[in-house]
Amino acid sequence: MTTWYDELKKPPLTPPKKIFGTVWAVLYLFVTASLILYFLAPAKPRVAVTLVLLAIHFTAGFTWTTIFFKKKKIFPALLDIILIDSTLIALIVLFYGASPAAALLLVPYLCWGLFAGYLNWGIWRLNP
């Protein structure tokens, strides 16, 4: 069955749809391990800021799918990814202060988020 997404023009390097589920499963394991290490760390500098950023980050992350796939709003979804990536960079810095390992576990997630931003941007440019 062809979907709206299947009909969109996509930028070079767009992976097959079946790859996304596997990548996200691995990334969620890394994110979970990172959160556990962070919250188990004895010292958590700027914990209030970190908690606010986590709330913003995960809210933006969970709303991207609705914005892009349900509402079919490509540019607002791109803005959402920029928010996701920006808060993730800040979280990596904050996590590093509590647990360098927790911060490093988020780096693959950031790489995927930046790649997702490229894909979203490419789809927006190719489908005016």
C-alpha positions as CSV (number, residue, x, y, z in Angstrom):
1,M,0.0,0.0,0.0
2,T,1.4,3.3,-1.0
3,T,1.4,6.1,1.6
4,W,1.8,9.9,1.4
5,Y,5.4,9.5,2.5
6,D,6.1,7.0,-0.3
7,E,4.9,9.5,-2.9
8,L,7.3,12.3,-1.6
9,K,10.5,13.1,-3.5
10,K,13.3,12.3,-1.1
11,P,16.9,13.5,-0.9
12,P,20.0,11.4,-1.6
13,L,21.0,9.0,1.2
14,T,17.4,8.4,2.2
15,P,17.4,4.9,3.8
16,P,14.7,2.3,3.1
17,K,11.7,2.6,5.4
18,K,12.4,-0.8,7.0
19,I,15.7,0.6,8.5
20,F,14.0,3.2,10.7
21,G,12.5,0.8,13.2
22,T,15.7,-1.0,13.9
23,V,17.7,2.2,14.2
24,W,15.1,3.7,16.7
25,A,15.1,0.5,18.7
26,V,18.9,0.7,19.2
27,L,18.7,4.4,19.9
28,Y,16.0,4.0,22.5
29,L,18.2,1.5,24.3
30,F,21.1,4.0,24.3
31,V,18.8,6.8,25.5
32,T,17.5,4.6,28.3
33,A,21.0,3.6,29.4
34,S,22.0,7.2,29.3
35,L,19.1,8.3,31.4
36,I,19.8,5.6,34.0
37,L,23.5,6.6,34.2
38,Y,22.6,10.2,34.5
39,F,20.0,9.7,37.3
40,L,22.3,7.3,39.2
41,A,25.2,9.8,39.1
42,P,25.9,11.2,42.5
43,A,26.2,14.8,41.4
44,K,23.9,16.3,38.8
45,P,24.9,19.9,38.1
46,R,21.9,22.1,36.9
47,V,19.4,19.3,37.4
48,A,16.4,21.6,37.2
49,V,17.6,22.9,33.8
50,T,18.2,19.4,32.7
51,L,14.7,18.2,33.7
52,V,13.1,21.1,31.8
53,L,15.2,20.4,28.7
54,L,14.3,16.7,28.9
55,A,10.6,17.6,29.0
56,I,11.0,19.9,26.0
57,H,13.1,17.4,24.1
58,F,10.8,14.4,24.5
59,T,7.7,16.5,23.9
60,A,9.2,17.7,20.6
61,G,10.4,14.2,19.8
62,F,7.0,12.7,20.2
63,T,5.1,15.4,18.4
64,W,7.3,15.3,15.3
65,T,5.6,12.2,14.0
66,T,2.2,13.9,14.3
67,I,3.4,17.0,12.6
68,F,5.1,15.3,9.7
69,F,3.0,12.2,9.0
70,K,-0.5,13.0,10.3
71,K,-0.7,16.7,9.6
72,K,1.7,16.5,6.6
73,K,3.4,19.8,7.6
74,I,6.9,19.3,6.4
75,F,8.4,22.7,7.3
76,P,6.9,22.8,10.9
77,A,8.3,19.3,11.3
78,L,11.7,20.6,10.3
79,L,11.5,23.3,12.9
80,D,10.6,20.6,15.4
81,I,13.7,18.6,14.5
82,I,15.8,21.7,15.0
83,L,14.3,22.0,18.5
84,I,15.0,18.3,19.1
85,D,18.6,18.5,18.0
86,S,19.2,21.8,19.9
87,T,17.9,20.5,23.1
88,L,19.8,17.2,22.6
89,I,23.1,19.1,22.2
90,A,22.4,21.0,25.5
91,L,21.5,17.7,27.2
92,I,24.7,16.1,26.1
93,V,26.6,19.0,27.6
94,L,24.6,18.8,30.9
95,F,24.8,15.0,31.1
96,Y,28.6,15.2,30.6
97,G,28.9,17.1,33.9
98,A,27.2,14.2,35.7
99,S,28.3,11.2,33.7
100,P,30.6,11.3,30.7
101,A,29.3,7.8,29.7
102,A,25.7,9.1,29.8
103,A,26.6,11.9,27.5
104,L,28.5,9.7,25.1
105,L,25.6,7.3,24.8
106,L,23.5,10.2,23.4
107,V,26.0,10.9,20.6
108,P,24.6,8.3,18.1
109,Y,21.1,9.7,18.8
110,L,22.4,13.2,17.9
111,C,24.0,11.8,14.7
112,W,20.7,10.3,13.8
113,G,18.8,13.5,14.7
114,L,21.1,15.6,12.5
115,F,20.6,13.0,9.7
116,A,16.8,13.2,10.2
117,G,17.1,16.9,10.0
118,Y,18.9,16.6,6.6
119,L,16.2,14.2,5.4
120,N,13.3,16.5,6.6
121,W,15.0,19.5,5.0
122,G,15.5,17.6,1.8
123,I,11.9,16.5,1.6
124,W,10.8,20.1,2.3
125,R,13.0,21.5,-0.5
126,L,12.0,18.8,-3.0
127,N,8.2,18.9,-2.2
128,P,7.2,22.6,-2.2
